[in-house]
Structures are given as structure tokens and as C-alpha cells.
Amino acid sequence: MARRKKIYEGKAKTLYEGPEPGTIVQYFKDDATAFNAEKKDVIEGKGVLNNLLSEYFMLGLGQIGVPTHFIKRLNMREQLVRSCEIVPLEVIVRNYAAGTMSKRLGIEEGTQLPRPIVEYCYKDDSLGDPLVTEEHIAAFGWASQQDMEDILSLALRVNDFLSGIMFGVGIKLVDFKIEIGRVYDGDFQRLVVADEISPDSCRLWDMETNQKLDKDVFRRDLGNLTDAYTEVARRLGVMPKNQTPVTKPTLIN
């Protein structure tokens, strides 16, 4: 489709005006960043894989009644999504200790938690997306009490769905991050799962070997990131086993 006006460019995606009012074209880049963009690289094929995987997860959530901003995939690198007002929070669901939780609390990575733990971070790259409590969220008006109840419900439903899908292909869902958007239909507001769900935003470990199949491969220099993401896609049936991802984007100006 013809390239439209750029709305926003982030670390992993670029957003453009959609073909219809209330829509956005979400373009998946090959850029990889870690440690609040202190580590950067371009990983050929990453954007293609994340586009395919995010489509797979968003469609699956829609089938079980979890609302998302996803409309359809346009091509190998672009999705059409509904425009929404993003709640300024990263919603993190943890099933096993890893990453910053292990560092903060001194819990060995891979330790199964007594129950899924939901955490919230304030979305601000300049501050390093700090961890916040529901008290902060209420005090600063980032979300209402009803919003928080709905966000918690959405997060746990996404966790149930993703955990089951991953378990079925021998992958442990360690943790994941989602973003939530507000969609307005007249005066009526509803919350939807927005942004993306991909190995960029999940920790995925092989169930038998604990091999990392997510962005920790890049963060910790554990191998080829595209190979790890391709393995996830192949196990889920998103990509035929004999197919390799298209790497070079074709842009139409």
C-alpha cells in the first residue's frame, strides 16, 4: 500500500496514518534494542517474524473474546490496527522469576512463582520505565479503578491463553509485557490489548533445556536472534519448516 504520513517512530515499530479514519498502519522494523536502547543492532528478518507472530497471537485472543486493536495483516511487515489512546503503563505478567524481578528480589532465575504476578511500569523511556504501584496510577490519574480492574482481567486472560499455546509446543512462558489502549465508540470507552505480542515482549524458554527463544538472546549475546524467533514461529505453525523469513523490506513511497 502507498506509504502515508508517519505518526510515530519507536524502537521496534513505525506508525503511519491508516487508509480509513480511526486506523493506523503498524510497520515492524528489524531494529533490536536492549537496556533502554543502550544496546542496538539491526537483525534481518526480525520485523517479519514479529509481524507474523503478533498476528497469530492477536487473532487467537480475538477468537476467545479478548478485545485487541488488531484488524488485519497487510503484508510481511505491516498490520492495520485500530487507533487507540495508549494507557501510559507497561503491564507485565510473571510466571517465573527472571530479569529485573530476580535482581530486585534476589530470586534465582527460573524459579516458578506461587501464582502469576502482575506488575506495572510507567511508560517513559527517559526515566527507564520505572516500576509503579496502583497507588501511583490512581494518584496521577493514569487509569481509573475500573480501568485497573479491567486491565488486570485482560492481563490474566492473555496469560492463560499464551501459557496454554506455548505449553502445547514445549515452550515455557516465563513472563510477558502488554500495552493497553482505550478505544472510543461515541461516549463509550473500552480497553483493548494494543501494541504487539511477540518474542520481543515475552520471555520464552524451551521447556526441556531452558534455551532462550526471546530477546534475551540479543540482550545476553546468546546466539542468533532470528534463529530463536524462527524456532518459535515454526513450533507454532506460523511458518512452514522449509521456509525462511523474508528479510528485505520493500517500501513504496
C-alpha positions in Angstrom: 0.0 0.0 0.0 1.1 3.6 -0.6 3.1 5.0 2.3 1.2 7.5 4.3 2.1 10.2 6.8 4.3 9.0 9.6 2.7 9.4 13.1 5.4 8.0 15.4 8.6 6.0 15.2 9.6 3.8 18.1 12.4 1.4 18.8 10.8 -1.6 17.0 7.9 -0.2 15.0 6.8 2.8 12.9 3.2 4.0 12.8 1.6 5.6 9.8 -1.9 7.0 9.1 -4.3 4.3 8.1 -6.4 4.2 4.9 -9.6 4.9 6.9 -10.3 7.3 9.8 -9.5 5.6 13.2 -7.0 3.2 11.7 -3.2 3.0 11.8 -0.6 1.1 9.8 1.9 -0.5 12.1 5.2 -1.3 10.4 7.6 -3.8 12.1 11.3 -2.8 11.9 14.4 -5.0 12.1 15.9 -2.8 14.8 16.8 -4.5 18.1 17.4 -2.6 21.3 18.1 -3.5 24.9 18.9 -1.8 28.2 16.7 1.3 27.3 18.3 1.5 23.8 21.9 1.5 25.1 22.5 -1.7 23.0 21.3 -1.5 19.4 21.6 -3.6 16.2 19.6 -4.4 13.1 18.6 -8.1 12.9 17.5 -9.1 9.4 14.1 -10.7 9.4 13.1 -9.8 13.0 10.3 -7.5 11.9 8.8 -10.1 9.6 8.8 -12.7 12.3 7.3 -10.3 14.9 4.6 -9.3 12.5 3.6 -12.9 11.8 3.7 -13.9 15.4 1.8 -10.9 16.7 -0.9 -11.5 14.1 -1.1 -15.1 15.3 -1.5 -14.2 19.0 -3.9 -11.3 18.3 -6.2 -13.4 16.2 -6.1 -16.1 18.8 -7.1 -13.7 21.6 -9.9 -12.4 19.4 -11.2 -15.9 19.0 -11.6 -16.3 22.8 -13.2 -12.9 23.2 -10.2 -10.8 24.3 -10.5 -7.4 22.6 -7.4 -6.2 20.7 -6.6 -3.3 18.3 -5.7 -5.7 15.5 -7.7 -5.6 12.3 -5.6 -7.5 9.7 -2.1 -8.1 8.5 -1.4 -6.2 5.3 1.9 -7.7 4.2 5.0 -9.3 5.6 5.9 -6.2 7.6 2.7 -4.2 8.2 -0.6 -4.6 10.1 -3.7 -2.5 10.1 -4.8 -1.7 13.6 -7.4 0.5 15.3 -6.2 3.8 16.5 -6.4 4.0 20.3 -5.3 6.0 23.2 -2.5 4.1 24.9 -2.6 3.9 28.7 0.8 5.0 29.8 1.7 1.7 31.5 3.6 -1.4 30.6 1.6 -4.3 32.1 4.0 -7.2 33.0 2.8 -10.7 33.9 5.4 -13.0 35.5 5.0 -16.8 35.9 8.7 -17.4 36.7 11.3 -15.2 38.2 13.6 -13.7 35.6 15.2 -10.4 34.6 14.7 -7.4 36.8 12.5 -9.4 39.3 15.4 -11.7 40.0 17.7 -8.8 40.5 15.3 -6.8 42.7 14.2 -9.7 45.0 17.2 -12.0 44.8 15.2 -14.9 43.4 17.0 -17.3 41.2 16.0 -17.1 37.6 13.6 -19.8 36.5 12.0 -20.1 40.0 8.3 -20.8 39.5 6.2 -18.1 41.3 3.4 -19.2 43.6 0.9 -17.5 41.2 1.1 -15.1 38.3 2.3 -11.7 39.5 1.2 -8.6 37.6 3.5 -5.5 37.7 3.1 -2.1 36.2 5.7 0.2 34.8 5.2 3.9 33.9 5.9 4.2 30.1 8.7 6.8 29.9 12.0 5.9 28.2 13.8 8.9 29.7 13.1 7.5 33.2 13.8 3.9 32.3 10.1 2.8 32.5 10.1 2.7 36.4 8.1 0.2 38.4 4.9 1.8 39.9 2.1 0.7 42.2 -1.6 1.0 41.8 -1.4 3.9 44.3 0.8 5.9 41.8 -1.5 5.0 39.0 -4.6 6.3 40.9 -2.9 9.4 42.3 -1.6 10.6 38.9 -4.8 9.7 37.0 -3.1 7.3 34.5 -6.1 4.9 34.9 -9.2 4.7 36.9 -10.0 2.0 39.5 -12.4 0.4 37.0 -9.7 0.6 34.3 -7.3 -1.2 36.6 -9.7 -4.0 37.3 -10.3 -4.4 33.6 -6.5 -4.2 32.8 -5.8 -6.9 35.5 -8.5 -9.1 34.0 -7.2 -8.7 30.5 -3.6 -9.4 31.5 -4.6 -12.6 33.3 -6.7 -13.8 30.3 -3.8 -13.1 28.0 -1.5 -15.1 30.3 -3.9 -18.1 30.4 -4.1 -18.0 26.6 -0.4 -17.6 25.9 0.7 -20.1 28.6 -1.6 -22.8 27.1 -0.4 -22.1 23.5 3.2 -22.2 24.5 2.9 -25.3 26.7 1.5 -27.1 23.7 4.7 -26.6 21.7 7.1 -27.2 24.5 7.8 -23.6 25.5 7.7 -22.1 29.0 6.0 -18.7 29.2 8.3 -17.1 31.8 6.8 -13.6 31.5 5.5 -11.1 29.1 4.6 -7.4 28.7 1.5 -5.9 27.0 0.2 -2.4 26.5 -3.5 -1.4 26.8 -5.3 1.1 24.6 -8.6 2.9 25.0 -11.0 2.7 22.1 -13.9 5.2 22.0 -17.2 4.4 20.3 -19.1 7.6 20.8 -19.2 8.3 24.6 -18.4 4.6 25.3 -14.9 3.6 26.1 -13.4 0.1 26.1 -10.0 -1.3 26.8 -8.1 -3.4 24.2 -4.8 -5.2 24.1 -2.6 -3.0 21.8 1.0 -2.7 20.5 2.3 -6.2 19.8 2.7 -9.7 21.4 5.9 -11.2 20.1 9.3 -12.7 21.4 10.3 -9.0 21.7 7.8 -8.7 24.5 7.8 -12.2 26.1 10.4 -14.4 27.8 10.1 -17.8 26.2 12.3 -20.8 27.3 12.4 -24.3 25.9 10.6 -26.5 28.4 13.3 -29.2 28.5 16.6 -27.3 28.0 15.6 -23.7 29.2 17.1 -22.4 25.9 16.1 -18.8 25.5 13.9 -18.1 22.5 13.3 -14.4 23.1 15.0 -11.1 23.1 17.3 -12.2 25.9 19.3 -13.9 23.1 20.2 -10.4 22.0 20.5 -8.9 25.4 22.9 -11.5 26.6 24.7 -12.4 23.4 23.4 -16.0 23.4 23.3 -16.5 19.7 21.3 -15.6 16.6 18.1 -13.7 17.4 16.4 -14.5 14.1 17.1 -18.2 14.6 15.4 -18.1 18.0 12.3 -16.2 16.8 12.1 -18.6 13.7 12.1 -21.6 16.1 9.1 -20.1 17.9 7.3 -19.4 14.6 7.9 -22.9 13.3 6.7 -24.6 16.5 3.5 -22.6 16.4 3.0 -23.4 12.7 3.2 -19.8 11.8 6.0 -20.5 9.3 6.4 -23.8 7.3 9.5 -25.7 8.4 11.2 -25.3 5.0 10.6 -21.6 4.7 13.0 -18.8 5.7 11.7 -15.4 6.6 11.7 -12.6 4.0 14.3 -10.2 5.2 14.5 -7.1 3.0 11.5 -4.8 3.1 10.1 -3.2 0.0 8.9 0.3 0.7 6.5 2.2 -1.6 6.9 5.9 -1.2 
